[in-house]
């Protein structure tokens, strides 16, 4: 049976109310932590081959208000599970909630009936029931687990997984820490979602003001400013729509600790520290740096990569990155994770001495969307962030067509199978024509990208000038190469082009303009090699997660293609990856932003005989993945 380490709860994490106290007393956890505990808070860890996990409610207080969280073993985050490659693990999960729950093992390659998606791979875990997950571990690295039911993930149901390699680790380090980032709201998630449906930009406090208008006139002139404003107004879009849900309602947590609590990691002089970053944020992309420390990035989504030095990296919801740092013993460092829209941050401290203070840096400027983020023709200005350069008039660029292509007939182009267009060499990305399907026409789609370029070498909005402005090297997808050679070097047999679509004003999300409830499954034949090209026809960055299969990101070197489970697709950009359909079954495929998931979702069905094309309408109402409580 597993070994359980029980640290004291911090002052903000005590359980409230008589019922909560009884629950905690029964578990052996302290009801309140000592105010002056010298040992920093650490998330509990479980080791072994068999685990008992209990899903339940727990009182928490992050903001001065008592709230209920959904937790595993009464810990937020859930306990870190430390497994060993080559072993078989057995996890007994008991649900004490009054409604169905589930656990999805994010990034773990396993049989589909163990994947934990209600309605796809099993029925979910009913109230009062115990479900046993059991599977072999054929990989190592940093992963995580979370609920795939309703909005439970948003209310605290997430934890990290560390799978130790069976062979000697190519990464040398003296100690390691999980750094789990997340977003907490005192509002009930269903209320947040209802608010977004009424007003998609409700949580955006950075909408343009009269002062911004005058500043633009001063920088660009009246004519250019007028054209620019007119364009945005016609599209009913805002160039400040960077995040749907922001620091207006969110408190950002690092290992369950608020910035005031300042989670602390200790080290000894001369040690190499491995930090395992996991983004468990329901709706938040973080930009991570440790002022005064270079980071050597050694793993992406649990897979070892050729080490690359960076000062900063963006981590999308559900992504993981492992870095090595070599801190000096007489300094304290702040691990700083600011949100993509700069509306807040999570932070912690890395120090050899708890008496040392680490200064928390100011957040960077808030980014503004530009023509580059709308998929317009910016071939003359590649690599520039026009949100910072306001002296240019791009109003004549017509790269985006909002007229829905009324004069063109694309009905003959399914866009799903573009083998006939001539595929690029495996690992080098797509050369296929961008095709907007008929299903993208209509009020459910408010934007189409006409000239998307690859997002591989673009660090992303708000990061593009950090090298010149701050002297910080930002990690790009194009930097990432697998440590070991590509396993499947076959050319893809066909290409699937999928468009990420939505209407921000109405808060509707979809793929190819079709929401999940109306979508046919994507059929992959067992053993085939396919290229998936995602085109982002929205102005938000979407982290796209394919369950059960590796997404092999085409970063330009076909011999060392990195394997990921979640891939960021930037506004107005495209990105390609290869998939070997080596796991039979029904798999979820979706945007990992929780409030997008109900619509921006597909079923991927891997079939052996190629004949399983039956209609997929199998009681969606019973599904409890994102957006359905």
N, C-alpha and C positions, 0 to 999 in steps of 0.2 A: 504494500500500500504506500501511497505517496507520503513524503515528509512535508510538513506544513510549518512555514516560518511565519510567526505572527508579530509584526511590528506594531508599535503604538499608533493609534490614529492621531492625526494632527487636530489642532483646536477647531478647525473648520469642518471636520469630518465626523463629528460625533453624531450618534443616532439620537433623534428627538422623540419624545413621547413615551408613554408607558409601554406600549406594544413594542416599539423599537428596542427599548431597554431590555425587555424580556427576551427578544430575539437574540440580542447580542450576548446577554448573560448565558443563554443556552449554548452559544457558540464558543464561549471562552474568550471572546474579544472584549477589551475594555470598553465601557460605555463612554467614558471621557478620557482623553489623553492627559498626561501630566503637562502642565503649561511649560515647564522648563526642561523638557527632556533633551538631553545633550545629543542623543543619537538621532540623525535625520530620518524622516519618514521614508520607508521603502515599501513598495507594493509587495504583498506576499508572493512567495514562489512555491510551486509544487513540482516535485520531481518523481520519476518512476515510470511504471508501465500501466498502472491502473489508477484512475482518478474518479473522485466523486464530486460532482459540481451541482450546486443547488441554485436555481434561479428564483429570485424573490424581490420584494420591495424593501427599501431601507430609507430612513430619513437622512437627509443631508442638508447642509447649510453652507453655501458658497458665497452668498451675497448679503447675509443678514436676514434672509427669509428662509423659513423651514419648508423644504420640499421633499417629495418622494422620488427616489431613483430606482431604476431597475438594475439589480446587481447580480453578480455570481459570487457565491460564498460570502456575501455581505461586504464585498470590497469594490471600490470604484477607483481606478480600473479593476477589472477582474484579475484574479491571480495570474502571474506569469507562469506558463506551463513550459517546463524544460524537458524536452524529449531527446532521444538518441536515434540517429539515423540507423536503419537496419532493424530496428525493433518494431514490435507490434504493440500499439497502444489501445487501451480500452477505457472509454470515458462514459461513466454513468451520469446522465444529466436528469435531475429531478426538477419539475416545474411546480412551484408553489403559488404561481400567479393564478388569477381567476380567469385568464384567457390563454389561448395557445401561444407557445413560444418555440424557439429553435436556436440552434447554434450552427453557424457556417464557419468552416475552417479555411480562412481566406489565404489562398496561395498554395494550399496543400493539395497535391495530386493524389486523388483517392477515388474509389468507386462512386458512381453517381448516387447510390442509395445512402451514402454516408456524407454527402455534401451539405445537407442541412437546409435545403430550400423548400419550404412547405408548398405543396401543389405541384412540384416538379419531381423531387426525389423521395419525399415521404410526406406524411400527413401533418407533420408538426408534432410537438409534444403537448398533449392535452393537459389541462389543469389537474394536478395531483398525480400525474403519471411520470414514470422514469423511462427514458429512451437510452439505449446503450449504443454509442458509436464505437466502431472497432475497425482499425485499418493499419496497414504497414507503412512505415516511413521510408521512402526511397529518395529522400532529399535532405539537405541540411540548410540552415540559415535562419533569418529573422522573418517571422510571419505574424499573423494575429487572428483572433476569432471574435465573432460578434453575432448578435441576433439578426435573423433575416425575417423577423415578424414585426409587422406594423412599424411603429416608430421607436421600438425598444432600444435600438442602438443609440438614438439621440439622448435617451434618458439614463445612459450609463453602462449599457451592457456590451462591453468590449474589453479584450485583454490581449496580451502579447504571447507569442509562441517563439521559443528558441529551440531549434533542432540542432544538437551538437553533431558534428561530422564523425563518421566512424573511422575515417582515415585522418592522419595528422592535418590540422587546420593550416591552409596556406597563409592565413592571416595570423601574424604574431602579435600578441597583446598580453598584458598582465592581469587585467580585470575588465569586466564589461558591465554596462548598464543599459537597460531599456529606457528610452526616452519617448513616452507615449503622449502625443499631442491630441487634444480634443476640444470640443466646444460645448458649453453647458448653457441652457436657458432656463430661467425660472418659469417661463411660459410653457404650457403644455404643448407638445409638438403638433397636435391636431389643431390647436388654436393658431400656431405659427403658420401652418399650411393653409388654414382657412383665410388668414389675413393676406397671404401671398396670392391666393386665388382672387381676392377682391381687388388687391392693389399690389402688383408685382414688385414695385420699387418702394414699398412701405418702409422697409428697414434701411433704405439708403438715405443717409443724412447728408450726403455730399452732392446733392443735385445742384445744378448751376444757379447762381444768384445774379442780381443786377451788377454787383461788383465784378464778377467774372466776365460779364458781357463787356463792361468798359475796359477791362484789362485786355480782352481779345481785340477790341477796336484799336487800342493803343499799339498792340503788337502786330496785328495783321492788316489793319485798315478796315474801314466801314464796309466796303463792298465784299471783301472776302469773309468777314465775320457774318454778314447778313446771309450770304450763300450757305455758309457752314451751318448756321442756326436753322435756316430754312430746310436744309437736307435732313437734319436730325428730327425736326418737327414733323416733316412729311412722313418719315419712317416711324414716328411715334416711339422713338428710341431715345436713350440717354447715353452720352459718352462717359457717364459716371457709373454705369451699371456693371460694376466689377464683380460684386458678390450679391447674392439674393438676400442672405441673412448675415447680419454684421454685428459688430460690437455694440450696436444699439440694444440688442437683447442678449448677446452672448457674453459669457465670461470664459476666457480661454485658459485651459488647464494643461499642466505638464505633470504627468503621472498623478493626475487627480488633485494637483495643488494649484491654487490660484497664484497670480503674480505676487500678491502680498505674502503668501506663504513661502514662495521661492524655494521650490524643491531643491535639495542639495545632494550632490554626489561627491564622495570623498575619494582621495587617492593618496598614495605615498610617493615620495620623491623618486624621480627617475622612471616612473611607470608609464607604459603605453596603455592608453585607455580606449576601449572599443565602446562607442556609443551606437546603440541600435535604435534609430529613429523610426517610429511608426505613426502615421497620421490616421488617427481614429476619428477625426472631425467629421461630423455628419454633413457639413456644408462649407468647410473651410479649407482653403489652400494656404499653406504656410511657407514663408521664406526664412530659412534657417541660417544663422551664422553664430560664431563664437568670437567676439572681438578680441584680437590679440593672439588668436590661435589659428594656424593653418589646419585644415581638415584633409585627410587622405581618404577619399571615398573608395571603399573596398568591396561593397556589395550593393546591388540594386534589386529590390523585391526578393530578397533572400538568396539571390544567386551571386556567386563571386564574380567580380569584374577585374579587369586590369586596373591597378590602383591609379587614381587620378587626383591631383591636388586641387582644392578649391577653397575659396573663402566663404562661399555662400551657395545654397541650393534651394530650389523650389520643390516642395513635396506635396503632391496632390492627395486628396482624400483616398485612403486605402493603400497608398504607396509606402514602401519602406526603403530606407538607406542606412547602411552601416558605414561609420567613419572611424578612423584611428586618429587620436590626438596625443600629443606629448606635452602636457602642461608643466609649467615650472612650479616648484613647491612653495615658493614665497609669494605667489600671486593667486588671486581668486578670479575666476572667469565667469561671465554670464553666458549661458546657453539661451540664445534669443531667437524666438520664432514669431515674427510679425505676420499678420494676415495679409493676403494679396492686395486687399483694398486699404490697408493701413488703418483699420478701425479699431485695432487692438492687438494684443500680443500675449503669448505664454512665455514664461521664462523660468530658469533655474540657475543653480550655481555649481560650478566645478571647482573644488578647492581641496588643499591638503590640510587646511586649518579652519575650523568653524568660526574662528575669531576674525578671519579676513573678510572684508566687504568687497563685493563685485559690483561695479557701477553698471546700471541698466542703461543701454544707449537710447537715444531718441529714435522714434520711428522715422523711416524714410518718407519722401514726398508721396502723396497719394496719386496713383497713376490715372491717366485719362485715356480713353479709347481713341484711336485715330483711324485713318483710312487703311493703314496696314492691318488693323484688326477686323476690317470689314471685307477682306478678300479682294480689295481693289487692286488695280495694276500699279504695283509699286516697284517694278523691276529696276527703276532708276534710283531707288532709294533703299535698297535692301539693307537690312541690318540697322536701320535708323528707327528710333522711337519717335514718331511724330507728335506724341502727346507732349513732348518736351520742346518741339520746334514749331513754334506757332507762326512763323513768318512766311510760310508757303501756302499757296492757294491750290488745293487739290480738287476744287469744286467741279472741275471739268472731267475728272476721272469717272468713267461710267462702268467700272468693273462689276458693280452690283446691279442686278435687275430686279426691281420690286414689282414689275408689271406682270410677273408670273408667266413670262414668255408666251403671250397670247398668240403670237404669229408662228410659233414653231410646234412641230409635232414630234414629241419624243416617245410616242407610244410604242415605237418599235424597239426602244432601247430599255431593256429591263434594268440595266445598271448592275444587276446582281452577278452576271457572269460575263466578264469582258475578255475572255481568253482570246477572242478574235482580234483584239486591238493590238496585240503584240506585247508580251510581258517583258519587263526589265529582268536582267539577270538576278537570280535569287540573292537577296541581301542588299540590293541596290535601290529598292523602292519602286514605286509604280510609275509607269509612263502612260497609263490609260487616260483617255479623254474624260473630263469631268462631265457627267450626265445628270441633269435634274429630271427626275421622273414626274409623271403626271400627278402622282400622289402628293407631291410637294406643292401643288397649286391649291390655293385656297386660304381662308382666314386663319387656319391653324399654323401657318408658316409666315413669319413676318420678314424674313431675310433669306437671300440666296447668294452664296459666294460664287462669283464667276471665274475668278483667277486665283484660286488658292495656291500658295506655294508651300513647300515642306516646312513643318515646324521644328525640324530636327536641330537646326543650328541657331534657333531663336530662343534666348533664355526666357522670354516671356514679357508681357506687359509689366512695366514698373521695374524691370531688371536690366533693360537693354543698354543703359548708359552707366551702369554701376562700375564698370572697369575704368572709364575715364573720369567719372564724377567722384568716385570714392576710392578708386584703386583696388576694387574687390573683384576677384575672378569668380564668375558665376558658372556653375556646372550647367552644361547643355546636354541634351540627349545624344547629340553627335559625339560627345566625349566618351560615351559608354561602350566598351567592348568586353565581351565575355572573357573570362580568364582562361577557359578551356575551349578547344575548337568546337565549331558548330557540329551538332550530331547528325542532323538530317540536311544534307547538302543538295537535295533534289530541287529542281526548278519547280515553282508552283504550277499546277495543272490548270488553274483558273484563278480569276480575280473577282472578289466580291467588293463592290463599292457601296458603302452605306453613308448616308448623310445624317448628321445630327441636327435636328430641326426643332423649332419651337416658336412660340409667340409670347414674348416677355410681358406684353401688355395684358394678355389674357391668362398668363401663367399656364401655358400648355406646352408639354414637352413630348417629343416623338423621335422616331427614326424614319427617314424618308417621308416625313409628314404623316406617318401612320402611328397612332398610339398602340401600346402593347395589347390592349383589349381587342383590337381589330387586326392584329398582325399575324401573318403566317410564320411558322418556324423557319429558320435557316437550316437547310438539310446539308450535312456534310457526310460524305461517304467514308466509312472507316478506312484509315490508312492513307487517305489522300493528303496532299500538300496544297494549301490554298494561300493566296495573298488576300488580306483584308485591308482595304483602304478606307479610312474614315475621313470624311469631309465635314468640317464644322461650319454649318450654315447659321450659327448664332454668334452672339457677341460675348459669350461666356466661355471659360475654360472648363472642359468636361473630362473627368477621369473615367475611363471606360474599362470595365472589368469583365473578362471572360472566365467563367468558372471551368474547372476541370481540365483545361488545356493550356499550354504555354503560349503566350503571345510573344513572338520573336521579333523584336524591334529592328527594322532595317536601318541601321545607322551608317551603312556605306561599306563595311568590311564583311563580305559574305563568309569569311572563314571564322569570324569571332562574333556571331550575332548574339546580342544579349537577350536572355529570356526574362520576360516580365509577366506579371499577372494583371497589372493595371497601367494604362497608358493615358497620359495627358494629351488632349487634343485642344490646341489653342484656337481662339476666335479667328475665323476667316482663313484657317490653315487646313492642310491635309497631313495625314501621317499613315504610313504603311507598315504592316507587320505580317509575318508568316505564321501559319498554324498547321501543325501536323495533327490530323484528326485520329489520335491514337487511343481515345477513351470513349467507349460506346456509352450511349445514354442521352438523357435530356439535361441540358446545362443552361443556366441563366447567363445572360449577357446584357450588361446594363451600365448606365451612368451611375457612379457611386455617390453622387450628390443625392442625399436621401429624398429631398422633395422633388427631384427630377425623375426618380426611379420608376414611379408608377407608369409614366408614359414612355420614357426613353429606355426601352427594355425590349429584348427579344428572347425567344427560346432558340437555342442552338441544339439541333438533334443530330447526333452522330449515329449513323445506321450502317449495318454490315452489308445488307443486300441491295441498298439503294432504292428500295421500294416503299419505304415507310413514309409516305407522303399524306397520311391521313390528316384531316383537318384538326387543328390543335385546340379548338374551343372546348376545353375540358374544365369547366367550372372555374373561371377566373375569380368569381366572387369568393371562392374558398381560399384563394391565395392570401398569404400573409406576408409576402415580401413587400419591399418598400412602398409606403404610401397607403397601404390597406391595413387598418387596425382591426 
